[in-house]
Amino acid sequence: MATIQPIDKKSITQKTLRGLQSLYLKIFRINDSPHKIAAGFGLGVFLGILPATGVIAAIILSVFLRINRASAILGSVITNTWVTIPFFFMSIQIGAKLSGSTPESIKAEWILLFQDFHWAKLMEGAAQKIFIPIVLGYIFLSLCAGVLAYLIALAVTSWMQRRKAIRNTKNK
């Protein structure tokens, strides 16, 4: 009979810390340009906020676009789950404004859709009155957050690389 081994919490913590340290080194000590690092981070943030995307999409698109994969993964992981609820409500507000609707009408349609739910209802007009504004809101928020993340990451990585270059010239 097999015995169950207890989980070694210290080992899990050490592996997690080593993984995070490795990710940090890959992002900030990589020889990529600040633009590629920042573009990866911005893409990751964009995809982390946008529903039904995330780390895998960030990896695939970063490879395709030839930008930094590690920073794309980091951006996606940072924003993927913890911003879901606030961004959902913000996307309703913004999407309603962009689509000429109101948040109250979207909420009312949402309640109607799920009161007597049938899969066929998803193809009816009520579902479109809900999902189109929400998707528009998510796209708008994701773009804004992605661009902001890009600009911040570009400033930070440029500053860090300049600082590293100055330090290297002083040591020679």
Secondary structure, DSSP 8 states (H G I E B T S, - for coil): --------HHHHHHHHHHHHHHHHHHHHSS-S-HHHHHHHHHHHHHHHHSTT--HHHHHHHHHHHT--HHHHHHHHHHHHTTTHHHHHHHHHHHHHHHHT--HHHHHHHHHHHHHT--GGGGGSHHHHHHHHHHHHHHHHHHHHHHHHHHHHHHHHHHHHHHHHHHHHHHH-
